[in-house]
Amino acid sequence: MINQQVRLDFERTRRLGLVEAIWGEHKTSKQIAEILLKLKEADELALVTRVTKEKAESVAHLVEQVQFHVDASCLTLGKPADLRPELGEVIIVGGGTSDLTVASEAELALSWHGIKTEVLLDVGVAGLHRLLNHLERLRRSKVLIACAGMEGALPTVLAGLVPQPVIGVPVSVGYGVSLGGRAALEGMLSSCSPGLVVVNIDNGYGAAMAALRIINSGL
């Protein structure tokens, strides 16, 4: 018989400065609730990613004080960290509204750690002038996260225009050969812009934590 006892990493926040994150897509509502109750008992914050509205409603019946963030498809438990503007700002850009869920996941994960954020959509390379119109604003950020589907060109273009760290997030948006974000991923990994950092497909949380590590390092 498989031992399904929940073993949580209560030291993660103190060890790494990262709030506990729970992958919600392949967990049942009951499993998520059990984890959240243990975190609540330990007075820990929690972020649950990849949660549908229906699953969120089921969890809310089992755990009090959880909040569902519909744009990000995430659940949270507890009060987020106070805003720390002295750490700088992360701007999350996306080619279009199809990137909203991934961008919102990144924004929520960062704001949960007290990082100032802004989401800027509809600045994809299909209308490059839209991105160029925001360059001065983008240059004032500490780190940039660029979410893009299709061929995934946005992070490459952005990394060739600004000096800050740019983290590319391939998004599973696009026709046929886009292969659920695989074309965007491979395009970003093959980027000719030196220093572009790339995370996995639809991994807004991972991009946010990479940005947080950069910020916490004092770079």
C-alpha positions in Angstrom: 0.0 0.0 0.0 1.3 3.5 -0.9 1.9 5.8 2.0 0.1 9.1 1.1 1.1 11.0 4.2 1.7 14.7 3.3 5.3 15.8 3.9 5.6 19.6 3.6 8.7 21.8 3.4 8.1 24.2 6.3 11.6 25.6 6.1 11.4 26.7 2.4 10.6 30.3 3.1 13.4 30.7 5.7 15.9 28.7 3.7 15.2 30.1 0.2 13.0 33.1 0.7 10.3 31.4 -1.5 6.7 30.8 -0.3 5.5 27.2 -0.5 3.9 26.5 -3.9 1.5 23.6 -4.5 0.9 22.1 -8.0 -2.9 21.9 -8.1 -3.7 20.5 -11.6 -3.2 16.9 -10.7 -4.3 16.9 -7.1 -7.9 16.4 -5.9 -9.7 19.1 -3.9 -9.4 16.9 -0.8 -5.6 16.6 -1.3 -5.2 20.3 -1.8 -7.4 21.1 1.3 -5.3 18.7 3.4 -2.1 20.4 2.4 -3.6 23.9 3.0 -4.9 22.9 6.4 -1.4 21.7 7.5 0.1 25.0 6.2 -2.6 27.0 8.0 -1.9 25.1 11.2 1.8 26.0 10.9 0.9 29.7 10.2 2.5 29.4 6.7 1.5 31.2 3.5 0.6 29.0 0.5 0.1 29.4 -3.2 -1.7 26.7 -5.3 -1.2 26.9 -9.0 -3.2 25.5 -12.0 -6.6 25.3 -10.3 -9.9 25.4 -12.1 -12.9 27.5 -10.8 -14.7 24.3 -9.9 -11.8 22.8 -7.9 -11.3 26.2 -6.2 -15.0 26.2 -5.0 -14.6 22.6 -3.7 -11.5 23.6 -1.7 -13.2 26.7 -0.3 -15.9 24.4 1.2 -13.1 22.6 3.1 -10.7 25.4 4.0 -11.7 28.8 5.3 -9.9 32.0 4.1 -8.7 30.7 0.8 -8.9 33.1 -2.1 -9.2 32.2 -5.8 -7.5 34.4 -8.3 -9.4 33.7 -11.5 -7.0 35.4 -14.0 -4.0 33.4 -12.6 -6.0 30.1 -12.0 -4.4 30.1 -8.5 -5.5 29.7 -4.9 -3.8 31.5 -2.0 -3.9 31.1 1.8 -2.9 33.8 4.2 -1.9 37.4 3.8 0.7 38.4 1.2 4.0 40.0 2.2 3.9 43.8 2.6 5.0 45.6 -0.6 8.8 46.4 -0.6 9.3 49.1 -3.3 13.0 49.4 -2.4 13.5 46.0 -4.1 12.5 47.3 -7.4 9.8 46.3 -9.8 9.2 43.4 -12.2 7.3 44.1 -15.4 5.6 41.1 -17.0 4.9 41.5 -20.7 2.9 39.4 -23.1 2.1 39.3 -26.7 -1.6 39.3 -26.2 -4.5 38.4 -23.9 -3.9 34.7 -24.6 -0.9 35.0 -22.3 -2.9 36.5 -19.5 -3.1 33.4 -17.3 0.6 32.7 -17.4 1.4 36.4 -16.9 -1.0 36.6 -14.0 0.5 33.5 -12.3 3.9 35.2 -12.4 2.4 38.5 -11.1 0.6 36.8 -8.2 3.7 34.8 -7.2 5.8 38.0 -7.1 3.2 40.1 -5.3 2.9 37.3 -2.7 6.5 38.0 -1.9 6.1 41.8 -1.6 7.5 42.6 -5.1 6.0 45.5 -7.0 4.7 44.3 -10.4 2.9 45.4 -13.5 1.4 43.3 -16.4 1.7 44.8 -19.9 -0.1 42.9 -22.6 -0.6 43.3 -26.4 3.1 44.2 -27.0 4.0 41.3 -29.2 6.2 41.4 -32.3 3.3 41.3 -34.7 3.0 45.0 -33.9 6.5 45.9 -32.8 5.7 49.6 -32.5 3.6 48.8 -29.5 6.6 47.4 -27.7 8.9 50.2 -28.7 6.3 52.7 -27.4 6.9 51.3 -23.9 10.7 51.0 -23.9 11.4 53.8 -21.5 8.9 52.4 -19.0 10.4 48.9 -19.4 13.9 50.2 -18.8 12.9 51.3 -15.3 12.1 47.7 -14.1 14.5 45.6 -12.2 13.7 42.4 -14.1 11.5 41.7 -17.1 9.4 38.5 -17.7 8.3 38.0 -21.3 5.5 35.6 -22.0 4.9 34.5 -25.6 3.3 31.7 -27.6 3.4 31.2 -31.4 7.1 31.4 -32.4 8.1 32.9 -29.1 10.0 35.9 -30.5 9.1 38.5 -27.9 11.7 37.7 -25.2 14.5 37.6 -27.9 13.5 41.0 -29.2 13.2 42.4 -25.7 16.5 41.1 -24.5 18.1 42.8 -27.5 16.7 46.2 -26.5 17.1 46.5 -22.7 20.0 45.6 -20.4 18.0 44.1 -17.5 17.6 40.4 -16.9 14.9 39.0 -19.2 13.2 35.8 -18.4 11.3 34.2 -21.3 8.2 32.1 -20.7 6.9 30.0 -23.6 3.2 29.9 -23.7 1.1 27.0 -25.1 -0.7 29.2 -27.6 -0.4 28.7 -31.4 -1.6 26.8 -34.4 -0.5 23.2 -35.4 3.3 23.3 -35.6 3.4 25.4 -32.5 3.0 22.1 -30.7 1.5 23.4 -27.4 4.3 25.9 -26.8 7.2 23.6 -27.9 8.0 25.9 -30.9 8.2 28.9 -28.6 10.3 27.0 -26.1 12.8 25.9 -28.8 12.9 29.4 -30.3 13.7 31.0 -27.0 16.4 28.4 -26.2 17.9 29.2 -29.7 17.8 32.9 -29.1 20.6 35.1 -30.5 20.1 37.6 -27.6 22.9 36.6 -25.1 21.8 36.1 -21.5 18.2 35.4 -22.1 16.9 33.1 -19.4 14.1 30.6 -20.3 11.8 28.6 -18.2 9.4 25.8 -19.1 6.2 26.1 -21.0 3.5 28.0 -19.2 5.7 28.2 -16.1 4.8 31.7 -14.8 5.5 30.7 -11.2 9.0 29.4 -12.2 9.7 32.7 -14.0 8.6 34.7 -10.9 10.9 32.7 -8.6 13.8 33.2 -11.0 13.1 36.9 -10.9 12.8 36.8 -7.1 16.2 35.1 -6.8 17.8 37.8 -9.0 16.2 40.5 -6.8 17.2 38.8 -3.5 20.8 38.5 -4.7 21.0 42.2 -4.9 21.9 42.3 -8.6 
